[in-house]
Amino acid sequence: MDVIVARTRDELAEARARLGLTAGGAGAAGRRSLALVPTMGALHEGHRSLMRIARERAEHVAVSIFVNPLQFGPNEDYDRYPRTFDADLEVCAAEGVSIVFAPSVEEMYPPGRQVSVSAGRMGSIVEGEFRPGHFDGVLTVVLKLFNLVRPDIAVFGQKDAQQLALIRRMVADLDVGIEIVAGPTVREPDGLALSSRNRYLSPEERTTALALSRALFAGARHRTPKEILGAARAVLDEAAQADPPLVLDYLVLVDPATFTEVSEEHRGEAVLAVAARVGTTRLIDNVVLTLTGP
């Protein structure tokens, strides 16, 4: 079956009807009816991996392609964010996607809109401290997509770890009733995490940007928060002297559910997260660790 492209609410409802979808339905081999992979387009192998996870979990997969203006700050890259719809559609077709929902800004946010989602305190720390209002915009569009697409499952990348934690929190707090599945971060052979923004990097900037993953892997070889952060920071400090330099926004070791920094006594899972700028490009990355103590 060809991919059904829906650009409006009505077309999306028609697409669901054509596929015989009902929310909460169980399909063959116990799989659910519909899985959603929300994206902003400029699809790469990381997105493909999420689609494959979705295909394993559900009979049909919907991919949303929408560059959400609410999650971009006034000095961020909304206008230059890559828009590659034709190529994205080919990716979706190759991965067996049933529906591509690609609304306009006007379709998603009609005139007169007043209500939005607040990310609360977790939305103002770590990444939220550097991008005020970003997570409010993310949660607002994600909740709208959930209500419009009505999936049983939604798949998000672990690379956006704080976003993932906040979406899980929203689903729990607002009784959304959708299963959230995390897909592992996909990396280039040299360790750089795949990102639609990587295409902004010059060859020299890309070399410097490798310090993000190298710092995380250096930290992951240690066992206590102090050692982990120290090893990671040493790599980033060296990259700050490179040409072009890496400009660090943050390096933190946090609880994966709350994104509050962990104590030296913390045991169990923790997320080592980093954000930095290389040239005009801002990149984020993280790894999930299990702390067992010295």
C-alpha positions, 0 to 999 in steps of 0.5 A, a space after each residue: 500500500 502506498 503511503 497516505 499523506 494527510 495535511 489536514 485534520 479531515 484528511 487524517 481522519 479519512 486516512 485512519 478510516 481507510 486503514 480501519 483504525 480504532 484506538 486501543 485495538 489489538 492486531 495480529 500477533 498481539 500488536 497494537 493498531 497504530 504507532 506514531 513517530 513524531 518528527 520535524 522532517 529532515 529524516 535520517 537513519 535515527 528516524 528510520 530506526 524509530 520507524 522500525 521499532 514502531 513497525 515491530 510494535 504495531 500493525 500500522 505506523 504514522 509519521 508526523 512531519 511538522 517543524 513546530 514554531 512553538 519550540 524554537 526561541 527567537 534567536 534559534 534556527 526555525 527559518 533555516 531548519 532543513 525541510 526535505 519533504 519529498 526525500 522524507 516521503 521516500 524514507 517513510 515509504 521505504 520503511 513501510 509507513 502507512 500515514 504521513 501527517 504533514 500539517 501546515 502551521 495554520 492547521 496545527 495552530 488555528 487563529 484564536 488558540 489560547 491553551 498550551 501545555 506547561 512543562 513545569 519545573 522540569 522544563 526550566 532546568 538543564 536544556 530548559 535553562 538554555 531554551 526558555 519555553 522550548 519544552 512548553 512548545 514540545 509538549 503542546 505539539 506532542 499532545 496535539 499530535 496524540 489527540 489528532 493521530 490517536 496512536 496506541 504507541 508513540 516512539 521517541 529517540 533517547 537522544 532527546 532524553 529530557 524531552 523523553 522524560 517530560 513526555 512520559 511525565 505528561 502522559 502520566 500526569 494527564 492520563 493520556 493513555 499512550 505507551 511511550 517507547 524509547 529508541 536508542 541513539 543512532 551514531 555515525 561510525 566515529 561516534 557522532 550522534 545522528 542529528 538533522 542539524 549535523 548538515 550545518 557543520 563544516 568538516 572542521 566543525 564536525 571534527 570538533 563536534 566529535 568531542 561530545 560523544 568522546 566526552 560521554 564515552 570517557 565518562 562512561 568508563 568510570 563509576 562515581 559521579 565525580 569521576 564520570 563528570 571529571 573524565 568527560 569534562 577533561 575531553 570537553 576542556 581540550 575541545 574548547 581549545 580546538 580550532 574551531 572551538 567547542 563552546 560548552 552549555 552544560 555537562 550534567 549527570 542527572 536522574 533520568 525521570 526528573 533530570 535533577 542532578 544526582 548526588 555522589 551516593 546515587 545508585 542506579 540509572 543516570 543520564 550523562 548529558 551534554 550540550 555545546 555549540 560548534 560554530 553556529 550549530 548547537 548539538 546535544 547528546 547523552 548516554 544512560 549509565 548505571 551507577 553501582 558505586 566505587 
